[in-house]
Amino acid sequence: AAALDHDPSITRTVKAVVVMGGSAARHGNVTDCAEANIWNDP
């Protein structure tokens, strides 16, 4: 998100975005479906 704010033209060259995050527990630790690292990421 920060890179896109900095230079919107990157959408022409970026082929994929990989998001790694989750919770080992059944529910997230911030909301029922979100864990802290994903919730706080820009």
DOVOZA-325056 format. One record per residue: residue in one letter; z, y, x of N, C-alpha, C in turn. Coordinates in steps of 0.1 Angstrom, whole numbers, always signed. Example, Ala and Ser with C-alpha at 12.3 -4.5 7.8 and 13.67 -1.06 7.14 Angstrom:
REM DOVOZA-325056
> a	+78	-57	+132	+78	-45	+123	+78	-33	+132
> s	+71	-22	+128	+71	-11	+137	+79	+0	+129
This chain:
REM DOVOZA-325056
> a	+0	-12	+8	+0	+0	+0	+0	+13	+9
> a	+8	+12	+19	+9	+24	+28	-5	+26	+35
> a	-11	+16	+39	-24	+17	+46	-35	+22	+36
> l	-34	+18	+24	-44	+23	+14	-41	+38	+11
> d	-29	+42	+11	-26	+56	+9	-31	+64	+21
> h	-30	+59	+33	-35	+65	+45	-50	+66	+46
> d	-57	+56	+42	-71	+55	+44	-77	+47	+33
> p	-81	+52	+21	-86	+45	+10	-99	+37	+13
> s	-106	+41	+24	-119	+35	+27	-117	+21	+33
> i	-105	+17	+35	-102	+3	+41	-106	-8	+31
> t	-108	-4	+18	-111	-14	+8	-125	-20	+11
> r	-133	-13	+18	-147	-18	+22	-146	-29	+32
> t	-136	-29	+40	-135	-39	+51	-125	-50	+50
> v	-115	-48	+41	-105	-58	+39	-110	-69	+30
> k	-109	-81	+35	-115	-92	+27	-104	-99	+19
> a	-91	-99	+23	-81	-105	+16	-67	-99	+19
> v	-58	-100	+10	-45	-95	+12	-35	-107	+9
> v	-27	-111	+19	-18	-122	+18	-4	-116	+16
> v	+3	-121	+5	+16	-116	+2	+25	-128	+4
> m	+35	-127	+13	+45	-138	+15	+58	-133	+10
> g	+64	-140	+0	+77	-136	-5	+81	-145	-16
> g	+93	-146	-18	+98	-154	-29	+113	-157	-27
> s	+117	-166	-36	+131	-170	-36	+133	-185	-36
> a	+142	-190	-28	+144	-204	-28	+152	-208	-40
> a	+159	-199	-47	+166	-202	-59	+156	-201	-71
> r	+161	-205	-82	+152	-205	-94	+149	-191	-98
> h	+159	-182	-97	+157	-168	-101	+157	-159	-89
> g	+152	-147	-90	+152	-137	-79	+166	-131	-78
> n	+169	-124	-67	+182	-118	-65	+183	-104	-68
> v	+172	-98	-73	+172	-84	-78	+170	-84	-93
> t	+160	-91	-98	+158	-93	-112	+156	-107	-115
> d	+153	-111	-127	+151	-125	-130	+139	-131	-123
> c	+130	-123	-120	+117	-128	-114	+114	-122	-100
> a	+122	-113	-94	+119	-107	-82	+130	-108	-72
> e	+127	-111	-59	+137	-111	-49	+136	-98	-41
> a	+146	-95	-33	+147	-81	-27	+136	-77	-19
> n	+130	-85	-10	+119	-81	-1	+107	-77	-9
> i	+103	-84	-19	+92	-81	-28	+95	-69	-36
> w	+107	-68	-42	+110	-57	-51	+110	-44	-43
> n	+114	-43	-30	+115	-31	-22	+103	-28	-15
> d	+93	-36	-14	+81	-34	-6	+73	-22	-13
> p	+67	-13	-5	+59	-3	-11	+47	-8	-17
